Amino acid sequence: MKRILLLLCVIGLLKTSYSYGQTKVLLLGTFHFDSPNLDLVKTNPFDVVKGQQELEKITDQIKKFNPTKIFIEWNYDEQGELDTLYNLYKEGKFLDFVKQKYPGNKFYQESEIFQLAFRAAKKCDNAQLYAIDIQTKFPFDEVMKAIQEARQDQLAQTIQDKIAKMGKKEDEDRKKYNLTQLLLAKNTAQARKNDYSDYVSLFNKAGKLHDFRGANLVSEWYRRNLLMYSMVQKNVTPKDERIMVVLGAGHIAVLKQLVDLDQNMKAVDLHEVLK
């Protein structure tokens, strides 16, 4: 009995030591402001100009949270370019530079990276920006081929209907709600569950019995997010009290699970910040 009590005390102490000094992680899942339509779900353009006042308010509220490091969806091996652009942004030279170097490319003017993350970082005592995006395979066409070969006609139809429905809802929501409401809606527990559940409910069972192209797609998606989170972990030290991660909502859905499992991190709900 004494041994059991001693063991329980040790476990309690371990839990306390893990929770003490945890880095608070503000997870901000978003849509792509510049609407590049590189994902499965296609949407109409978002009016970034109309959202400027809200972006100021949103980033003012993020400033109160005051993250010292912000992790974004930028190719991890292009950190140097990110640093250059961020320095130009802080000096007020960013827009002139990108208009000259990337004429007609709306990504550099409308993307959430510059509109939200850069703006927030500058307000947060010039918080450091980290590029953590890494591409893995996403063999969607191969999965659909596997479904066809397995004669899973209903599954194929369900996937196509789901993609179309999501795109339609996204367009309708953008007309109906303001930016703050859109971001808050994408960061609820239910929205995150919806974001990752289709991978398991639909794609994972694609193909014949011994055809694992569907499961391979799901594993590649999770692998990508694990790699991205690995870069977050490696760039965070015990001295970092607060950080923020700004990624597409689908990525954040997975990262929320990882943060919850990480004894050194504690997720912060966006709703707590954008009160």
N, C-alpha and C positions, 0 to 999 in steps of 0.2 A: 504493500500500500504506500509506504514511504517513497519507494522508487517511482511509483506512478505519479505521486504528487510532485516529486523532484523533477520528473520529466515534463510535467505540465508547466511547471515554473520556468524551466529552460526554454520551452517552446514559446511561452509568453514573452520572455525576455528577448528572444530572437525576433519575434514579430515586432516588438517595440523598437528594436535596433534597426530593423528594416524600414519601418515607417518613419523613423526619425530622420530628417534631412532628405526626404523624398523630393525630387524635382517635380514641380507642378507643370503639367503639360496642357496648354490650351490647344485643343484639336479643332481646327476650322476647316470643315469640308465645304467645298464650293463647286460651282459650275465654271466653265471657262468663259470669261467675259467676252473674249474676242470671237467666240463661236467658230472654232476652226473645223468642227465636224469631223474630227479624226476618230471619234469613238463610234460604237455601234449605233447609239441613239443620236439622231440628227435633229438639230433645233434651228430656229430662226435667230437672227442676230439680237444681241442684248444692247440696249441703249445706254452706253457707258456715260455719255455726256449728261444724260438726265439723272444719273446716280451720283454725281459729284458731291452734292451737299450731304447725301447720306454716307458716302465714303469718308468724308471728313468726320462725321459724327461717330461712325463705326470705329475708325482708327483712333479717335479721341478716347473712346471707351477701352480700346485695347491698350492704349497708353497707360491707363490706370492700373491695368494688370501688370504692365511693364516687363515684358519678356526681354531677356538679354541676348537671346539667340532665336532666330527665326529660320525654320527649315522649309524650303519651297520645292516645287516641281520643276526643277531645272536640271539639265543633264549633269550628273555628278562629276564628269571629267571636263567640265567647262566652267569650273569655279573661277578661273582667272578672268574670263569674259564677264561673269556675273559681278565680280569685284569692280571691274572697270566701269560697268554701267551704273552700279550703285554709287560709286564715287562721283560720277558725272551727275547723277540725280541729286546727291547731297549738295553739289556745287551749283545746282540750278542750270546745268548745261545739257541735261539728258535729252529733252525734246528736240533741241536743235541738232544734236548729234545723230539721233535715230532717224530724224526726217531726212537728213542728208545721206546717211549710210544705208538706210533701209526705206527708201521712198515707196510709198504705197503699201507698206507692210503694216497692217493694223495691229499685229501681235504686240509690237513694241510700244504701242500707245494705249491699247485697250485691255491687254491681258491682266488678269487678277494679280499676277506677279508684280507688275509695276503699279497698277492702280491701288492695290490693297497692301501687299506685302512690303513694297518699297516705302510707301507712304507711312505705314505703321512703324517700320524699322527706324525711319528718320525721326519720328516723333518720340520713340522710346530710347532717347539718348543715343541715337545711332547704333541700335542693336545690330549684331553681326548676322549676316545672311549666309545660309549654307545651301548648296546645291546637292540634292539627294536623289534625284530621279535617275532610274536605271531601267533600260528597256530589256524585257525578256520576250520570248515568243508568245504570240496570241493567235494560235492557229484556228481562227473561227471558220474559215472556209473548209479546212480539213475536218472539223467537227461536223459541219453541215453535210459534208460528203459521207462521213461515217453514219450519220443519221439516215441518209438516203439509202445507203447500202444495207442498213439494218431494217429498212422499211418502217421506220418510226415516223410515219406521216403525221400523226397527231402531235408528236413532240416538235417536229419541224414547224408545224402551224402555230403551236403555242409560243415558240420562241419568236417567230416573226410577228405575231400579234402583240406579244409583250413589248418588243422593241418599238413598234409603231405606236402603241398606247403610251409608252413612256415619253416618246418624243412629243406627242400631242399634248400630254399633260404638262410637260415642261413649257411648251409655248403658251398654253393657256394660263399657267401660273405667272409667267413673266408679264402678261398683260394685266393680271388681276392684282398682284402683290408688289410691294416695294422691295428694294434690295435687302433690307434688314429682315423682312418677313421671309424672303426666299432663302436666305442663309440659315435662319433659325429653323425653318422647315426641313432643310437638308441635314440638320444636326440633331435630330431627335433619335431616340433609341429605335423607334419603329422604322424610320427612314433608313437608318444604317442596317437594320436587319433586312429590309427589302433590297438594299444595295448588294449584299453578299449572298443572300439566300438563293437567288436564282442560279448562281454558279453550282450550288449543290443540288438544288431541286430539279434543274433542267440539264445543264451541260454535263454534269458528272455521270449521268446515266446514258449518255449518248453512245451509240454504236452497238455492235454485236457483243455477245458475252465476253469474248476474249479480245475485244477491240477497245483499247483504253485511250483513244484520242480525246474523248470528252474529259476523262479524269486528268489527262496530261494538260489540257487547257486550264483546268482549275488549279492544278499544281503550279503551273507557270505564273498564274495570277497571284497566288499566295506567295510564291517565291519572290516575285518582284517586290511585293510589299515587305517581306521579311528583309530583303536586301536594303531597301530604303530605310527601314527602321533600324537596321544594324548601323547605318551611317549616323542616324540620330544618336544612338547609344554611344558610339565612339567619339562623338563630338561634345558630349555632355560630361561635365565634371561634377563632383560633389558640391562645388561652390555655386553651381547654377541653380538658383532657387526657382526660376520661372522661365519657361521656353514656350514657343508657339510653333505649331506645324500647320502650314497652309498647303493643302493638296486637294485634288479632285475628291468629291464626296465618296466615291467608290473606294479610293485608297484609305480615306479616313475610317471607313467602316471596318476595315481590317486592322488598321493601326490601333483603333480603340480596344480591340481584343488583346493586342500585344501589350499595350500600355497597362491594361488591367492585370496582365500576368507578370509584369515587370515589377519586382519588389523595390526598385529604385525610383520608380515613376508613379505619379498620381495624376489621373486625367482630370481636367477642369472643363466643365460643361460650358459651351458657348453662351447658353442662356444666362449663366451667372454673370458673364461679362457684359453682354448687350442688354442690360436691364432697362 
